[in-house]
Amino acid sequence: MANDSNQVIKTVIAGSGFSYWRRKISNAIFTILFSSSIIIVLLPLLLIVGYLFYKGASSVNVNFFIHRPAPVGEAGGGMGNAIIGSLYVVGLASLIGIPVGLLGGIFLGEFPNNKLSTVARFVADVLNGTPSIVMGVFAYTVVVLPMKNFTALAGGFALGMMMIPTILRTTDEILQTVPNSIREASLALGVPYWRTVISVVLRSAKSGILTGILLAGARVLGETAPLLFTSFNNAFFSYSILQPISTLPVQIFNYAISPYKDWHRQAWAGALVLVVAILIVNVGMRTFSRQKFEQT
C-alpha cells in the first residue's frame, strides 16, 4: 500500500515538473512572438525616418526654411513658401473643420440614441474611409470650378471636410465617457442644460477633444492629392485665400518628379521636415493626453 502511494506521489511530481517546464517554454515562445510583432510594427517607421535622415538631413538648413524655390535648373533656394503655405491652408481647414466637427460631436455625444445621431455616425465613418483624392475632386467641383481658379480657400475647404469626421467621432466618443452623474449634479443645481454642456461636460472632456483635433490636423497636414485639385501651387510667398498657394506635400511631389538632382535633394529634405512635424504633433498629443489622464 505504501509503495503504491509513493508511486502515485512520484508520478504527480514528475507530471508537475513536466507541466512547469512546458509552461516556461510556452511563455518564452509567446514572449518572443509578441516582441517580434512589436519590432515588425516599429521597423517600417524606423526605416522610413532613418532613410529620410540619411537622404535629407544634410539639406535642412536655415535657407531651406526662409527662402522660396530657386528658378528652374538653378541650385539653392528653399521651401519656406511651402512650409508657410501648409500652415496657412491647415489653419483655414481648422476654421472650417473644428467648429462643424465639434458641434456635431457634441450633438452625437449628448443625444447618442437619436435617429439623426445614428445616421450621422454612419456618414462620418464612411467619410473617414473615403480616399482623400475623392475629397479633392469634390472640392474642385464645388469651389474651384465656380470660382474658375485654384485657391488657398479651396485647399482649406478640402482639408476641412477631411477633418470634420475625425473630430466629430472623437468628440462623440469622449463625451459619452463623461459620467451622467456630472450632468445630473449640474442640472440639480439649476444650471441650464446648454450651460451644463459648455461649462461642465466639455470641460471634463477637453483633453480628449483636443487630442481629436490635433489628430485630425496631423492627418491633413501630409495630404497631397486634395491640394493638387484645389490650391495647386505657387512659386512665391502668397497669403491671399483667393490665389493658388504652395504647400509642402505638393512641393515635395513636384520636386520628386522633376529631372533636377538639386530638387530631388530638397524633396528628401521636405519629406523629412514633414514627417518630423507629424511625429512631433503625435508625440505631443499623446504626452498631453497622458498627463491629463494621470492628473485626473
C-alpha positions in Angstrom: 0.0 0.0 0.0 2.8 2.4 0.9 4.6 1.5 -2.3 1.5 2.4 -4.3 1.2 5.7 -2.6 4.9 6.5 -3.2 4.5 5.6 -6.8 1.5 8.0 -7.2 3.4 10.8 -5.5 6.4 10.3 -7.8 4.1 10.3 -10.8 2.4 13.5 -9.7 5.7 15.2 -9.0 7.1 14.1 -12.4 3.9 15.4 -14.1 4.1 18.7 -12.2 7.7 19.1 -13.3 6.8 18.4 -16.9 3.9 20.8 -16.8 6.1 23.5 -15.2 8.7 23.3 -18.0 6.0 23.2 -20.6 4.5 26.5 -19.3 8.0 28.0 -19.1 8.7 27.1 -22.8 5.3 28.2 -23.9 5.7 31.5 -22.1 9.2 32.1 -23.7 7.9 31.2 -27.2 4.9 33.6 -27.0 7.0 36.3 -25.4 9.4 36.1 -28.4 6.5 36.1 -30.8 4.8 39.2 -29.3 8.1 41.0 -29.0 8.9 40.2 -32.6 5.5 41.6 -33.6 6.2 44.9 -31.9 9.5 45.1 -33.7 7.9 44.4 -37.1 5.3 47.1 -36.4 8.0 49.7 -35.5 10.5 48.6 -38.1 8.9 50.3 -41.1 8.6 53.6 -39.3 12.3 53.4 -38.1 13.4 52.6 -41.6 11.5 55.4 -43.2 12.6 58.0 -40.7 16.2 56.7 -40.8 16.3 56.8 -44.6 14.8 60.3 -44.7 17.5 61.5 -42.2 20.2 59.8 -44.4 18.9 61.4 -47.6 17.6 64.8 -46.4 19.3 65.9 -43.2 22.2 67.4 -45.0 19.9 69.7 -46.9 17.9 71.0 -43.9 19.3 74.4 -43.1 18.2 78.0 -42.4 17.9 78.8 -46.1 15.6 75.8 -46.6 13.1 77.4 -44.1 13.2 81.0 -45.2 13.8 81.0 -49.0 11.4 80.3 -51.8 12.4 77.9 -54.6 15.2 78.9 -56.9 14.5 79.3 -60.7 14.2 76.1 -62.6 17.6 74.4 -63.1 19.4 76.6 -60.6 20.8 75.2 -57.3 19.8 76.5 -54.0 16.6 78.0 -52.8 14.3 76.5 -50.2 10.7 75.6 -49.3 9.9 78.5 -47.0 6.8 79.4 -49.0 5.6 75.8 -49.0 6.0 75.5 -45.2 4.1 78.7 -44.5 1.5 77.7 -47.1 0.9 74.4 -45.4 0.4 76.1 -42.1 -1.9 78.6 -43.8 -4.1 76.0 -45.5 -4.3 73.8 -42.4 -5.3 76.9 -40.5 -8.1 77.6 -43.0 -9.1 74.0 -42.7 -9.3 74.2 -39.0 -11.6 77.2 -39.2 -14.0 75.0 -41.2 -13.4 71.6 -39.7 -13.2 72.3 -35.9 -16.4 74.2 -35.4 -18.5 71.8 -37.5 -16.9 68.7 -36.1 -17.1 69.9 -32.6 -20.7 71.0 -32.7 -21.7 67.8 -34.5 -19.8 65.7 -32.0 -21.5 67.5 -29.1 -24.9 66.6 -30.5 -23.9 63.0 -31.0 -22.4 62.7 -27.5 -25.4 64.3 -25.8 -28.1 62.6 -27.8 -26.5 59.2 -28.6 -29.7 57.3 -29.3 -31.3 59.9 -31.6 -32.0 58.6 -35.1 -30.2 61.5 -36.6 -27.2 60.7 -34.5 -27.2 57.1 -35.8 -27.2 58.4 -39.4 -24.5 61.0 -38.7 -22.2 58.3 -37.2 -22.6 56.1 -40.3 -21.9 59.1 -42.6 -18.9 60.1 -40.6 -17.5 56.6 -40.6 -17.9 56.5 -44.4 -16.2 59.8 -44.8 -13.3 58.7 -42.7 -12.8 55.8 -45.1 -13.2 57.9 -48.2 -9.9 58.3 -50.3 -8.5 61.8 -50.0 -8.4 62.2 -53.7 -12.2 61.9 -53.8 -12.5 64.8 -51.3 -10.2 66.8 -53.6 -12.4 66.1 -56.6 -15.4 67.2 -54.6 -13.8 70.4 -53.5 -12.7 71.0 -57.1 -16.3 70.7 -58.2 -18.0 72.9 -55.6 -15.2 75.5 -55.1 -12.6 75.6 -57.9 -15.0 75.4 -60.8 -17.4 78.1 -59.7 -14.5 80.4 -58.8 -12.7 79.4 -62.0 -9.4 79.5 -60.1 -7.2 77.3 -57.8 -7.2 79.0 -54.4 -6.0 78.5 -50.9 -9.6 78.7 -49.8 -10.4 75.6 -51.9 -7.5 73.8 -50.3 -8.7 74.7 -46.8 -12.2 73.6 -47.7 -11.0 70.2 -48.9 -8.8 69.6 -45.8 -11.6 71.0 -43.6 -14.0 68.4 -45.0 -11.5 65.7 -44.1 -11.1 67.0 -40.6 -14.8 67.0 -39.8 -15.5 63.3 -39.4 -12.4 62.7 -37.3 -13.2 65.5 -34.9 -16.9 64.6 -34.8 -16.4 60.9 -33.9 -13.6 61.7 -31.4 -15.8 64.3 -29.7 -18.8 61.9 -29.7 -16.8 59.0 -28.1 -15.2 61.3 -25.5 -18.4 62.9 -24.4 -20.1 59.5 -23.9 -17.4 58.6 -21.4 -18.3 61.6 -19.2 -20.5 60.1 -16.3 -24.1 61.1 -16.3 -23.9 61.9 -12.6 -21.8 65.0 -13.5 -24.6 66.3 -15.8 -27.3 65.4 -13.2 -25.4 67.2 -10.4 -25.1 70.4 -12.5 -28.8 70.2 -13.6 -29.8 69.7 -10.0 -28.2 73.0 -9.1 -30.5 74.7 -11.6 -27.9 75.2 -14.3 -29.5 75.2 -17.8 -28.7 72.2 -20.0 -26.8 74.2 -22.6 -24.6 75.8 -19.8 -24.0 72.3 -18.3 -22.7 71.0 -21.6 -20.4 74.0 -22.2 -19.1 74.6 -18.6 -19.2 71.1 -17.2 -19.3 68.3 -19.8 -16.9 69.9 -22.3 -14.5 71.0 -19.6 -14.4 67.4 -18.3 -13.6 66.1 -21.8 -11.4 68.9 -23.1 -8.2 66.8 -23.2 -9.8 64.1 -25.3 -11.4 66.7 -27.6 -8.1 68.5 -28.1 -6.5 65.1 -28.9 -9.0 64.5 -31.6 -8.4 68.0 -33.1 -4.6 67.5 -33.2 -5.1 64.1 -34.7 -7.2 65.5 -37.4 -4.7 68.3 -38.1 -1.8 65.8 -38.2 -3.7 63.7 -40.7 -4.4 66.5 -43.2 -1.0 68.1 -42.8 0.5 65.4 -45.0 -2.2 65.2 -47.6 -1.2 65.8 -51.2 -4.0 64.6 -53.6 -6.7 67.1 -52.4 -4.3 70.0 -52.8 -3.4 69.1 -56.3 -7.1 69.7 -57.2 -7.6 72.8 -55.1 -4.7 75.1 -54.0 -2.4 73.7 -56.8 1.0 75.5 -56.3 2.7 78.9 -56.2 6.4 79.6 -56.6 6.2 82.7 -54.4 5.1 83.6 -50.9 1.3 84.0 -51.0 -1.1 85.0 -48.3 -4.3 85.5 -50.3 -7.1 83.0 -49.8 -8.2 83.7 -53.4 -4.9 82.8 -55.1 -3.0 79.5 -55.6 -0.7 78.7 -52.7 2.3 76.4 -52.3 2.1 73.6 -49.7 4.8 71.3 -48.5 3.3 68.0 -49.7 2.7 69.4 -53.2 6.1 70.9 -53.4 7.7 67.6 -52.4 5.7 65.9 -55.1 6.7 68.4 -57.8 10.4 68.2 -56.8 10.4 64.4 -56.6 9.1 64.0 -60.2 11.5 66.7 -61.6 14.7 65.9 -63.6 16.9 68.1 -61.4 19.1 66.5 -58.8 19.1 69.5 -56.5 15.3 69.4 -56.4 15.5 65.7 -55.6 17.8 66.6 -52.7 15.3 69.3 -51.4 12.4 66.8 -51.9 14.1 64.5 -49.4 14.6 67.4 -47.0 11.0 68.4 -47.3 9.8 64.9 -46.7 12.0 64.7 -43.6 10.6 68.0 -42.2 7.0 66.9 -42.9 7.4 63.5 -41.2 9.2 65.0 -38.2 6.5 67.7 -37.8 3.8 65.0 -37.9 5.7 62.9 -35.4 6.1 65.9 -33.0 2.4 66.6 -33.2 1.5 63.0 -32.4 4.0 62.6 -29.6 3.0 65.9 -28.1 -0.7 64.9 -28.4 -0.1 61.6 -26.6 2.1 63.2 -23.9 -0.5 65.8 -23.2 -3.3 63.2 -23.0 -1.3 61.0 -20.7 -0.5 63.9 -18.4 -4.1 64.9 -18.2 -5.2 61.4 -17.5 -2.7 61.0 -14.7 -3.9 64.3 -13.2 -7.5 63.1 -13.1 
